[in-house]
Structure formats: C-alpha cells, structure tokens
C-alpha cells in the first residue's frame, strides 16, 4: 500500500510539473516532447528519478534541452529527488515507417495554427486520392492542413500585408517570382495560418498536387528514423516527389548535420524542378542558431516576408472578424476596444481571450461586459500589460502638451496647465493599477476626490469633444507602444 501511494504521489507531482511546462513551452512543444515522457523508478539512496521516452532520439532531444528545467521542477516538487535521468524506454524499438505527412502539434487559433494529425500515411498521395477514400479514409487532415486556416479567414492589415500577398502569389497558378518563400514572425502572429492557407489554395488550383506539411522537428525525427530503418532512399524519393513543401518552425532544425544536409539537397532538387517551397520561423534566416551556412543561403535566397506584431487597428479587425462566428452573443464595443488595446502580445492570445470570454458567458448565461472581461481574463491581461508608471505618463503628457513637468504637481489652475494634468490623472487610472489616493499623491498630494473628478471629466469630454478624444488616443498609442 505504501508503494502504491508513493507511485500515486509521483504521478500527481508529474501531472503538475507537466502542466507547468505546457504553459511555459506552449502546446506544440509540450505535446511533441514532454507529453510522451513516462515515469520510471525512484532510487531513494541516490535520489535519482528515471524518466523514459519512446525513442533514443526523443530522449536525447529532451535531455539536451529540458534536463535542467525538469531537474529543477522535480526538486521543487519533491526535495528528495536530487537527480533526474532521462533515457529511452527499456525494450522499446523505434517505430517503423515513414509518416512525413503527420504532425502532432495542437490546433492553434486563427491567424496562426497548426493542424491536428490523424493516423495514417499520406506521404506520396494526392488530394484527389485522399478525398476518394471516403469518410473512413484519411481525409484532408492527414496531410496536415487545418480546414479552418484559409486565406478567407486570414485578416490582413498593414502589419502582415506583404506576407499575405506573397503567400497568395505562392499558391496561385502562375509560377511565383520568388522561391523559396520564408515567413518570419514572432509566436502567434499568423505565419502558420498562412502556411495552411497556401496549402488549401494550391490544392484548390491543383487538385492532384502532392503536398508535404510538417514542422522542422518532425522532419528531423522522421529522417533519423529513416536512417535507423535503412530507408533513406525511400525517404529522399518520397520527399522530392512533392509539388509543394511547407515546413513550419524551421528554427528547430538545429543540430543533426545529416538532416540539415538532406533538407539542403531537397531544396535544391525541388527548386530545380520548379516546385514550390515555403518555410516559417520566428526569426530571420541569418539569426538561426546551429544551421550551416549553405542551408541559410538557400532559405534566404527567395523572399523573406516579415509579419510585424498586429497594431491596434488590425487587432480590432481580427476581433470583429471572429465575432461573426458568435452572432447570437452580443459583445459590446467597449469590450472589443478593451481587448484590442490590452491583449497586444500576439494574435493567438487575443483570439483565445475572446473565445474564453464568450464561452464563459454562454455557459453561465451572463452578458458579456467590461467587468466580466476583467474578471475572467486576469491571467491573459496581466501577461500583456506593460508596466507603465505614473512618472512615464506625466513625462509623455508634458511633452505632448508642451508644459513643464513641475506643473503636474503645482497648484496653478490656469487652463493650459489644468487640462494636461487632468488628462495625466485619467491615463494613470486607465493604464496603472494605482488607486485614486495613490495617484493623487503623485500629483502634488492632491485629494482622491480631485482625481475622481478629473477621470470622470476626461471620460465625458472624450464622448463630446473629438479633439480631446484624439489627444487621448494619441497618448495611449505612445504609452502602449
């Protein structure tokens, strides 16, 4: 009984650790590398805990990149765990087979998504052949394309217009002017969405096209498995038989010189035959670590299209576009504006926040309101809010209205001084967690009632005076940028 209870305790601790790693690493990395980890035995004498993975490659990969993090997490959870040993599951052979069409990443929201995988081998099969298999067959998902991630559902703005146009050109019937296409964007800004959209549009124009979509990590895993199973010839033949190659998260191609070399030769072979190649990464080709120079030159020889972080106008458009799916649920304009202004790190969090808010409202029967958004999206909002200080607000307002900084705390009541001071108080309340008394102290020790009056006055003026509303919007952009 004691041993059974101890095993249950270890399992519970691992569930907590795994959940924490999922939040830190993201769903895709966690699903591919951490989720397969199995608990082994624990030696009380040495304080060593064994963790097993199904293949030698995955065990080495996790040991190289996450051993320190796993060790620290276990030491915090259980002080008696002094060492963590990561190895391959005893007696487990590497899986036989070449399944380049599969990708185990989780589905992502609009403007950046990766497709869920389905069992089976779509390698070397055309869309028409897949479609002809019927409901019980592999279907479109088997080639890794999420049906919801198309050009129709991709919202375009100034931040992503170059990448969007280049992606549509890559999927068009005409031969693209630049090849390969390299999409560069930070996490959650839409690069994966465009990869899927290219695949869908290309299949629509070329129903019998052969498409390969996967992550760079999956490419490396499958290549290593092919080496171990002496199937490299088949690997190369199938890989180079595709008409469109879509590789996501190319920054994870680091290491394994043989895999990099094979990708290099594949790029050369496909380009020579006029095939189309698209890569996506969170950094420019020149900034990739551990990638040999010849491969870097191939990745950057076409067009490197940068997707900038979505500005507030684009974030508004994305929210309005998503709201079309929730027509029965009314979302007030002030909530949309609040989300667009506050959740500014990436589009994935923005869409996720909206989905969570609407789901909560529908499941509980509550109306969507600004208060509900602040209550239910605390984690997302706190992660996105930049720590803006009252001193920074005062400095920015003084520069904007061209008044001296000392006027923020002075007793002067001239209109040219009072109005900027009231605007600064209003912004301090909107952009910081400070209370009315705390804000008053930063403005020359004023009473909290003075701050309340200033906040309400500016709120009222914004609804009646277009110039005042324009001033506040301009100041908000400066402070939030």
matplotlib code that plots the C-alpha trace (Angstrom):
import matplotlib.pyplot as plt

x = [0.0, 2.8, 4.5, 1.2, 0.6, 4.1, 3.5, 0.3, 2.1, 4.8, 2.1, 0.3, 3.5, 4.3, 0.9, 1.5, 5.0, 3.8, 1.0, 3.5, 5.8, 2.9, 2.3, 6.0, 6.8, 3.5, 1.1, 3.1, 6.5, 4.8, 2.7, 5.7, 8.4, 7.1, 3.7, 5.3, 7.5, 6.8, 7.7, 10.2, 11.6, 12.9, 16.0, 15.8, 19.5, 20.8, 17.8, 17.6, 14.3, 14.1, 12.1, 11.6, 10.8, 9.8, 12.8, 16.5, 16.2, 13.4, 15.3, 18.5, 16.5, 14.7, 17.8, 19.8, 17.1, 15.0, 17.0, 17.9, 14.3, 13.0, 15.5, 14.6, 10.9, 11.2, 13.5, 10.9, 8.0, 9.9, 13.1, 14.1, 14.6, 18.2, 18.8, 16.7, 17.9, 16.3, 16.7, 14.9, 12.1, 13.7, 13.0, 11.2, 12.1, 11.8, 8.6, 8.9, 7.5, 7.8, 5.0, 6.1, 2.5, 1.8, 2.3, 1.5, 1.1, -2.1, -4.6, -4.0, -6.5, -7.0, -4.1, -1.7, -2.5, -1.0, -3.1, -4.0, -2.7, -4.6, -3.4, -2.0, 0.5, -0.4, 3.1, 3.0, -0.8, -2.6, -5.5, -7.8, -6.6, -7.1, -10.5, -11.6, -11.1, -14.4, -15.4, -13.5, -10.3, -7.5, -9.2, -7.6, -6.4, -3.9, -1.7, -1.6, -3.9, -6.4, -9.6, -10.3, -7.0, -7.5, -6.9, -10.6, -10.2, -6.9, -7.3, -4.9, -3.6, -0.5, 1.5, 1.1, 0.1, 3.5, 3.4, -0.2, 0.3, 3.4, 1.6, -1.3, 1.2, 2.9, -0.4, -1.5, -1.4, 1.3, 4.9, 5.9, 8.6, 10.4, 11.3, 11.5, 9.2, 10.3, 7.7, 9.2, 7.1, 7.0, 4.9, 1.1, 1.3, -0.1, 2.8, 1.4, -2.1, -0.5, 1.3, -2.1, -3.8, -1.2, -1.7, -5.5, -5.4, -2.8, -4.9, -7.9, -6.0, -4.1, -6.4, -3.9, -0.9, 1.2, 1.8, 4.0, 3.4, 5.2, 7.3, 11.1, 11.2, 9.0, 11.2, 14.3, 12.5, 11.4, 14.8, 16.5, 14.0, 14.6, 18.3, 17.8, 15.5, 17.8, 15.0, 16.8, 16.4, 12.7, 12.7, 14.5, 12.4, 9.1, 10.2, 11.3, 8.1, 6.1, 4.9, 4.6, 6.8, 5.6, 7.9, 7.0, 9.2, 12.4, 14.3, 14.2, 16.2, 19.3, 21.7, 21.9, 24.1, 22.8, 19.2, 20.2, 22.2, 19.2, 16.9, 19.5, 19.6, 15.8, 15.5, 17.9, 16.1, 12.7, 13.7, 15.4, 12.2, 10.1, 8.4, 7.3, 8.8, 7.6, 9.3, 8.2, 10.2, 10.3, 13.5, 15.3, 17.4, 20.6, 19.6, 19.0, 21.4, 23.2, 22.3, 25.1, 25.8, 24.8, 21.3, 21.0, 21.8, 19.1, 16.5, 17.1, 17.7, 14.0, 11.7, 11.9, 8.4, 8.2, 5.0, 5.1, 3.1, -0.5, -1.2, -4.4, -6.3, -5.5, -6.4, -9.8, -10.4, -9.4, -11.9, -14.7, -14.0, -14.1, -17.3, -19.1, -18.9, -20.7, -23.6, -26.1, -23.7, -23.6, -20.1, -20.3, -18.0, -16.2, -15.2, -13.8, -11.8, -10.6, -9.4, -7.8, -5.9, -4.9, -4.1, -1.3, 1.4, 0.1, -2.9, -3.3, -3.7, -6.2, -8.4, -8.0, -9.1, -12.2, -13.1, -12.7, -14.9, -17.7, -17.6, -17.9, -20.8, -22.6, -22.1, -23.1, -25.8, -24.1, -24.0, -20.6, -19.4, -16.2, -16.3, -16.7, -13.7, -11.5, -12.6, -12.3, -9.2, -7.0, -4.0, -4.0, -4.5, -1.7, 0.7, 0.0, 0.1, 3.3, 4.3, 3.6, 4.4, 2.8, 6.1, 6.2, 2.6, 3.4, 6.5, 4.7, 1.7, 4.0, 5.9, 2.6, 1.1, 4.5, 4.2, 6.9, 7.0, 6.7, 3.2, 1.9, 2.4, 1.9, -1.1, -1.6, -5.1, -4.6, -6.5, -3.3, -2.0, -5.1, -6.3, -3.0, -2.8, -6.4, -5.5, -2.5, -4.6, -7.1, -4.3, -2.8, -6.1, -6.6, -3.1, -1.9, -3.3, -2.8, -5.7, -7.2, -5.3, -2.0, -2.5, -3.3, -0.1, 1.9, 0.2, 1.4, -0.5, -4.0, -7.1, -8.6, -11.8, -9.8, -8.5, -12.1, -13.3, -10.5, -11.1, -14.9, -14.4, -12.0, -14.3, -17.2, -15.1, -14.0, -17.6, -18.3, -15.0, -13.4, -10.1, -9.9, -10.6, -7.9, -5.4, -6.1, -5.9, -2.5, -1.2, -2.4, -0.6, 2.6, 2.4, 1.4, 3.9]
y = [0.0, 2.4, 1.8, 2.3, 5.5, 6.7, 5.9, 7.9, 10.8, 10.8, 10.6, 13.6, 15.6, 14.8, 16.0, 19.3, 19.6, 18.7, 21.2, 23.9, 23.0, 23.2, 26.8, 27.6, 25.8, 26.1, 23.3, 22.2, 21.7, 20.1, 17.7, 16.6, 16.2, 16.4, 14.6, 11.2, 11.2, 8.2, 7.9, 5.3, 4.1, 6.3, 5.3, 6.7, 6.0, 8.1, 10.4, 9.5, 9.5, 7.8, 9.4, 7.4, 8.4, 6.0, 6.7, 7.4, 10.5, 12.0, 11.0, 12.8, 15.8, 16.2, 15.6, 18.2, 20.9, 20.3, 18.3, 21.3, 22.5, 19.1, 18.6, 22.0, 21.3, 17.9, 19.3, 22.0, 19.4, 16.7, 17.7, 14.0, 14.0, 15.1, 13.8, 13.2, 10.6, 10.7, 7.7, 5.5, 3.2, -0.2, -2.7, -0.1, -0.1, 2.9, 2.9, 1.6, 3.6, 6.9, 9.2, 12.7, 13.8, 13.6, 16.4, 16.1, 19.8, 21.1, 23.2, 27.0, 29.8, 31.9, 33.8, 31.2, 27.5, 24.1, 21.1, 18.2, 14.9, 11.8, 8.2, 7.1, 7.8, 10.4, 10.6, 10.4, 10.7, 13.4, 15.4, 13.6, 10.2, 11.2, 12.6, 9.4, 7.3, 8.4, 9.0, 6.1, 7.1, 9.5, 12.7, 16.1, 16.3, 13.6, 15.9, 18.3, 21.1, 22.6, 23.3, 26.5, 28.1, 29.6, 33.0, 33.7, 33.5, 35.4, 39.1, 41.4, 44.7, 46.8, 44.5, 41.4, 42.6, 41.7, 38.2, 37.7, 38.9, 36.8, 33.7, 34.2, 34.5, 31.3, 29.5, 30.9, 29.0, 31.2, 30.4, 32.5, 35.2, 34.4, 31.0, 29.8, 32.0, 32.4, 33.7, 35.4, 36.3, 36.1, 33.5, 33.8, 36.4, 34.3, 32.6, 29.1, 30.2, 31.4, 28.1, 26.2, 28.8, 28.3, 24.6, 24.9, 27.4, 25.4, 22.2, 24.1, 25.2, 21.9, 19.1, 16.3, 18.2, 16.4, 18.5, 17.9, 19.9, 19.4, 21.0, 21.1, 18.9, 16.3, 16.4, 15.6, 12.8, 11.1, 11.5, 9.9, 7.0, 6.5, 6.3, 3.7, 1.6, 1.9, 3.6, 6.8, 6.1, 5.8, 8.9, 11.0, 9.7, 10.5, 13.8, 15.0, 13.9, 16.7, 19.7, 22.0, 21.8, 23.6, 23.4, 25.2, 26.3, 26.0, 27.4, 23.9, 22.3, 22.9, 20.0, 16.8, 17.9, 15.0, 16.2, 19.7, 18.4, 16.3, 19.4, 21.4, 18.8, 18.6, 22.4, 22.3, 19.4, 20.9, 24.3, 22.8, 21.2, 24.3, 23.1, 25.5, 25.8, 27.8, 27.9, 29.7, 30.7, 33.1, 34.8, 35.7, 33.1, 34.9, 34.7, 30.9, 29.2, 26.0, 26.0, 25.6, 28.5, 26.7, 26.0, 29.6, 30.9, 28.6, 29.8, 33.4, 33.3, 33.9, 36.3, 36.8, 38.2, 39.7, 39.7, 42.6, 42.4, 43.3, 47.0, 48.0, 48.6, 45.0, 43.6, 45.3, 43.8, 40.3, 40.6, 41.8, 39.0, 36.4, 37.9, 36.9, 33.3, 34.3, 36.3, 35.2, 36.5, 40.3, 41.8, 45.5, 47.8, 48.9, 45.2, 44.8, 48.0, 46.9, 43.5, 45.1, 47.6, 45.3, 41.9, 43.1, 40.5, 38.2, 37.3, 33.9, 35.2, 37.9, 35.3, 32.9, 35.6, 36.4, 32.7, 32.2, 35.3, 34.2, 30.6, 31.7, 34.0, 31.3, 28.6, 30.7, 32.8, 36.1, 39.0, 40.0, 43.1, 45.0, 43.8, 40.2, 40.5, 41.9, 39.2, 36.2, 37.1, 38.1, 35.9, 37.0, 40.6, 40.7, 39.0, 41.6, 44.7, 46.6, 48.1, 51.8, 54.2, 57.4, 59.2, 57.9, 59.1, 62.6, 62.9, 61.9, 64.2, 67.1, 66.6, 66.2, 69.5, 71.3, 72.1, 71.9, 68.6, 70.6, 71.6, 68.1, 68.8, 72.5, 74.4, 76.5, 76.5, 78.0, 76.0, 75.4, 73.5, 72.0, 70.2, 68.3, 67.5, 66.0, 64.0, 62.6, 61.6, 59.9, 58.0, 57.0, 55.4, 53.7, 52.4, 51.6, 49.6, 52.6, 53.7, 57.2, 58.2, 56.9, 58.8, 61.9, 61.7, 61.6, 64.9, 67.1, 65.3, 66.0, 64.5, 61.4, 63.3, 65.6, 62.5, 61.1, 64.4, 64.5, 60.9, 61.5, 64.8, 63.4, 60.4, 62.8, 65.1, 62.1, 61.5, 65.1, 66.6, 64.9, 66.8, 65.6, 62.0, 62.3, 63.6, 60.7, 58.2, 59.6, 59.5, 55.9, 54.8, 56.4, 54.9, 51.4, 51.1]
z = [0.0, 0.8, -2.5, -4.3, -2.5, -3.3, -7.0, -7.0, -5.3, -8.0, -10.7, -9.2, -9.0, -12.6, -13.7, -12.0, -13.5, -16.9, -16.8, -15.8, -18.7, -21.1, -20.1, -20.4, -23.6, -25.4, -26.6, -29.6, -27.9, -24.9, -27.0, -29.1, -26.4, -22.8, -23.1, -24.1, -21.0, -18.7, -15.1, -14.1, -10.8, -8.0, -6.1, -2.5, -1.8, -4.7, -5.1, -8.8, -10.7, -14.1, -16.9, -20.1, -23.7, -26.6, -28.8, -28.4, -30.5, -28.3, -25.1, -26.3, -27.5, -24.2, -22.2, -24.2, -24.0, -20.9, -18.4, -16.2, -16.2, -15.4, -12.6, -11.1, -11.3, -9.6, -6.8, -6.1, -6.1, -4.1, -2.3, -2.1, -5.9, -6.4, -9.9, -13.0, -15.5, -19.0, -21.2, -23.8, -22.6, -22.0, -24.7, -26.9, -30.5, -32.7, -34.6, -38.1, -41.0, -42.8, -42.0, -43.1, -43.6, -39.9, -37.4, -33.7, -33.0, -31.4, -33.2, -33.0, -33.3, -36.4, -37.9, -36.6, -36.5, -36.9, -37.9, -35.7, -37.0, -37.9, -38.0, -41.3, -44.0, -46.5, -47.9, -51.7, -52.0, -53.9, -52.6, -55.0, -53.9, -50.2, -50.9, -52.7, -49.6, -48.2, -44.6, -43.2, -45.0, -44.2, -45.4, -45.9, -42.3, -42.9, -45.0, -42.0, -43.2, -40.8, -42.8, -40.8, -41.7, -45.2, -46.9, -46.3, -42.5, -42.5, -41.6, -43.4, -42.2, -42.6, -40.3, -42.5, -46.0, -47.6, -46.2, -47.1, -50.7, -51.1, -49.7, -52.2, -55.0, -54.0, -54.1, -57.5, -60.7, -62.1, -61.3, -58.3, -58.9, -55.6, -54.3, -51.7, -49.6, -46.0, -43.5, -40.4, -37.4, -33.7, -32.0, -32.6, -35.4, -38.3, -40.1, -39.5, -40.6, -43.9, -44.4, -44.1, -46.4, -49.1, -49.0, -49.3, -52.1, -54.0, -53.7, -55.0, -58.0, -58.5, -57.2, -57.9, -56.3, -53.7, -50.6, -47.6, -44.4, -41.1, -38.5, -38.7, -35.6, -37.2, -40.3, -38.2, -36.2, -39.4, -41.1, -38.1, -38.1, -41.8, -41.1, -38.4, -40.6, -43.7, -45.5, -46.6, -50.3, -49.9, -47.7, -50.3, -53.2, -51.5, -50.1, -53.5, -55.2, -53.6, -55.6, -52.5, -49.4, -46.3, -43.3, -40.0, -37.1, -39.2, -36.2, -34.7, -37.5, -35.3, -34.8, -36.8, -39.7, -41.8, -41.5, -42.5, -45.4, -46.6, -46.4, -48.3, -51.2, -51.1, -51.6, -54.5, -56.1, -55.8, -57.0, -60.0, -60.9, -60.4, -57.3, -54.5, -51.1, -48.1, -44.7, -41.5, -38.4, -35.5, -36.7, -39.9, -41.6, -40.6, -36.9, -36.9, -34.5, -35.3, -39.0, -41.6, -43.9, -47.1, -45.8, -44.5, -48.0, -49.6, -47.0, -47.7, -51.5, -52.3, -50.4, -46.6, -45.7, -42.2, -40.3, -37.8, -34.5, -35.1, -34.5, -32.7, -36.0, -37.1, -33.7, -33.9, -37.4, -36.1, -33.2, -35.4, -37.9, -35.1, -33.7, -36.9, -35.6, -32.4, -33.8, -31.1, -28.4, -28.2, -27.4, -26.6, -28.5, -25.3, -24.6, -28.1, -27.7, -24.3, -25.6, -28.7, -26.5, -23.7, -25.4, -27.6, -27.4, -30.1, -32.1, -30.7, -27.1, -28.5, -30.2, -27.2, -24.8, -26.9, -27.2, -23.4, -22.6, -25.0, -23.8, -20.2, -21.0, -22.9, -20.3, -17.4, -19.1, -18.2, -20.5, -21.9, -20.2, -19.4, -15.8, -16.9, -19.2, -16.5, -14.1, -16.4, -18.4, -15.5, -16.5, -20.1, -19.3, -16.6, -19.0, -21.7, -19.7, -19.8, -16.5, -17.3, -14.5, -13.5, -13.9, -17.5, -18.1, -16.7, -18.8, -22.0, -21.3, -20.6, -23.9, -25.8, -24.4, -24.1, -20.4, -17.8, -15.8, -12.5, -13.4, -12.7, -9.0, -9.0, -7.5, -10.7, -12.1, -15.5, -18.2, -20.1, -17.1, -15.5, -18.6, -19.2, -15.5, -15.7, -18.8, -17.0, -14.0, -16.3, -18.1, -14.7, -13.7, -17.1, -17.5, -14.0, -11.1, -8.7, -6.5, -6.6, -3.4, -4.8, -8.0, -6.0, -4.1, -7.3, -8.4, -5.6, -2.8, -4.2, -2.6, -4.2, -5.0, -7.3, -9.2, -9.5, -10.8, -13.4, -14.6, -15.0, -16.7, -19.3, -19.9, -20.6, -22.8, -24.9, -25.8, -26.7, -27.9, -30.9, -30.3, -26.7, -27.8, -30.5, -27.9, -25.6, -28.4, -29.5, -25.9, -25.5, -28.6, -27.4, -24.0, -25.1, -27.9]

ax = plt.figure().add_subplot(projection="3d")
ax.plot(x, y, z, "-o")
ax.set_aspect("equal")
plt.show()
